[in-house]
Amino acid sequence: MAQNPEFVQCIQCKWATYKQWFNNPVVATCGIRGDKQVAATKRICREYRERLGAPQIEHLDSYD
């Protein structure tokens, strides 16, 4: 865990998975805690680890 948490974005975290419905903001699901956040929102997170590659975003065109 990080000793000094700082503001981060889930879109840059290696633990998150991503979904986007239509043109709405990307939603990140945390692989550690299981909670969901808007991926671009800045927040403090002790579990954050920087991703090395580009995020893989699942694009959806239905709410079903």
C-alpha positions as CSV (number, residue, x, y, z in Angstrom):
1,M,0.0,0.0,0.0
2,A,1.1,3.5,-0.6
3,Q,2.4,5.3,2.4
4,N,1.3,8.8,1.4
5,P,-1.9,8.6,-0.7
6,E,-2.4,11.4,-3.2
7,F,-5.1,12.3,-5.8
8,V,-5.2,9.8,-8.6
9,Q,-7.6,8.7,-11.3
10,C,-8.9,5.1,-11.6
11,I,-8.4,5.3,-15.4
12,Q,-4.6,5.1,-14.7
13,C,-4.8,2.2,-12.2
14,K,-3.8,-1.3,-13.0
15,W,-6.4,-2.8,-10.7
16,A,-9.4,-1.4,-12.5
17,T,-11.6,-2.7,-15.3
18,Y,-13.5,-0.2,-17.5
19,K,-16.9,0.0,-19.2
20,Q,-18.5,2.9,-21.2
21,W,-22.1,3.0,-22.2
22,F,-22.8,5.1,-25.3
23,N,-20.9,8.5,-24.9
24,N,-21.2,8.5,-21.1
25,P,-18.1,8.8,-18.9
26,V,-16.0,5.6,-18.5
27,V,-16.8,3.7,-15.3
28,A,-14.0,1.9,-13.4
29,T,-14.6,-1.1,-11.2
30,C,-11.9,-1.7,-8.6
31,G,-10.4,-5.1,-8.7
32,I,-9.4,-4.8,-5.0
33,R,-12.5,-3.3,-3.4
34,G,-15.2,-3.9,-6.0
35,D,-16.6,-0.4,-5.9
36,K,-17.4,1.7,-9.0
37,Q,-16.2,5.2,-9.8
38,V,-16.2,7.5,-12.8
39,A,-12.7,6.6,-14.1
40,A,-11.6,10.2,-14.7
41,T,-12.6,11.6,-11.3
42,K,-9.7,12.5,-9.0
43,R,-9.7,10.7,-5.6
44,I,-7.4,9.5,-2.9
45,C,-6.8,5.7,-3.0
46,R,-4.3,3.7,-1.0
47,E,-4.6,0.7,-3.4
48,Y,-3.7,2.7,-6.5
49,R,-0.9,1.3,-8.7
50,E,0.0,3.0,-12.0
51,R,-1.0,1.1,-15.1
52,L,1.9,0.5,-17.6
53,G,-0.2,0.3,-20.8
54,A,-3.3,1.8,-22.3
55,P,-6.6,0.9,-20.5
56,Q,-8.9,-1.6,-22.2
57,I,-12.4,-0.1,-22.2
58,E,-15.4,-2.2,-22.9
59,H,-17.8,-0.1,-25.0
60,L,-21.5,-0.9,-24.7
61,D,-24.4,0.2,-26.8
62,S,-27.2,-1.2,-24.6
63,Y,-28.2,-1.0,-20.9
64,D,-29.4,-4.6,-21.0
